[in-house]
Amino acid sequence: MQVLAKTYTSLSLAHSGYIAGSGDGIVTVQGKPASRKIWLLDAKTMAVYRIATSLKNGHYLFMGLDSDKRYLVIVRDYKKEFEPFVWDDVPPAKDLTIAEQQAIWQTWQ
């Protein structure tokens, strides 16, 4: 018997807010784009909301966020050479539709 596991990302279509690593917001190590694990926490409760990994080009995307909430974004260096980097009280952007967000994500691949 073979068991296959699928991983799904919960995406609430009721919310179209997003936080993306683009422009100056990509993950970098010593000024170069890097792939690192990123934690998204609810800024009020400090509960972990989502975890993602940036692409090798430093881009990342958290979709389906409630634009009325604020978030804490944490990036840690798994090599432990650098201190974690944190963006606090981040409001999700709401200028793109979910389809537009997915299209941008595809261009980053």
VOGU-3710 file (C-alpha; in Angstrom, 3 decimals, decimal comma):
1> mqvlaktyts> 0,000/0,000/0,000  1,315/3,421/-0,955  0,249/6,512/0,961  0,665/9,917/-0,629  0,574/13,085/1,429  -0,426/16,410/-0,007  0,317/19,757/1,549  -2,309/22,467/1,274  -2,039/26,151/2,091  -5,184/27,528/3,641
11> lslahsgyia> -6,395/30,410/1,497  -9,378/32,355/2,669  -11,103/33,881/-0,324  -12,890/36,185/2,100  -9,585/38,095/2,493  -7,392/39,297/-0,321  -4,655/41,025/1,679  -1,078/39,932/1,149  2,462/40,512/2,354  5,116/39,989/-0,282
21> gsgdgivtvq> 8,868/40,085/-0,487  9,398/42,274/-3,518  11,489/45,338/-4,261  13,546/46,156/-1,165  11,526/43,639/0,881  13,132/40,465/-0,412  15,128/38,237/1,921  18,846/38,892/1,602  22,002/37,666/3,287  24,959/40,032/3,021
31> gkpasrkiwl> 23,096/41,988/0,357  22,366/38,989/-1,876  18,925/37,346/-2,329  18,549/34,194/-0,236  16,151/31,419/0,673  15,258/31,428/4,360  12,319/30,373/6,518  9,858/33,180/7,326  7,351/33,258/10,176  4,196/35,364/10,003
41> ldaktmavyr> 2,718/36,136/13,416  -0,408/37,990/14,452  1,062/41,247/15,829  -1,586/41,470/18,560  -1,647/37,899/19,883  1,827/36,813/18,742  0,311/33,543/17,520  2,094/31,986/14,558  -0,205/32,503/11,596  1,850/30,975/8,786
51> iatslknghy> 5,342/29,772/7,952  6,886/29,982/4,486  10,295/29,811/2,851  11,505/32,503/0,506  12,614/31,474/-2,958  16,332/31,487/-3,848  15,745/34,932/-5,362  14,536/36,194/-1,948  10,874/36,603/-2,909  8,055/35,351/-0,679
61> lfmgldsdkr> 4,285/35,752/-0,549  1,688/35,380/2,193  -1,789/35,508/0,623  -5,360/35,545/1,939  -4,632/37,887/4,856  -7,165/40,005/6,700  -6,231/43,591/5,805  -7,679/44,843/9,106  -5,007/42,960/11,060  -1,318/43,707/11,525
71> ylvivrdykk> 1,439/41,134/11,356  4,975/40,488/12,541  7,302/39,019/9,907  10,422/37,218/11,157  13,286/35,843/9,081  15,960/33,731/10,737  19,302/32,592/9,403  19,424/28,813/9,706  23,229/28,999/9,617  23,060/31,208/12,754
81> efepfvwddv> 25,609/33,616/11,286  23,258/36,604/11,530  20,634/37,861/13,957  16,960/37,427/12,962  15,403/40,269/10,987  11,928/41,448/11,965  9,315/43,706/10,390  6,737/44,714/13,007  3,158/45,961/12,663  3,006/45,141/8,939
91> ppakdltiae> -0,350/45,860/7,293  -1,227/43,580/4,378  -1,365/45,229/0,971  -4,725/45,112/-0,756  -3,988/46,639/-4,153  -3,973/43,331/-6,075  -6,606/40,659/-6,553  -5,802/37,083/-5,579  -5,402/36,238/-9,282  -2,916/39,112/-9,691
101> qqaiwqtwq> -1,011/37,952/-6,603  -0,767/34,438/-8,031  0,424/35,834/-11,350  3,205/37,797/-9,661  4,208/34,701/-7,691  4,528/32,779/-10,961  6,841/35,422/-12,421  9,157/35,009/-9,406  9,594/31,258/-9,929
//
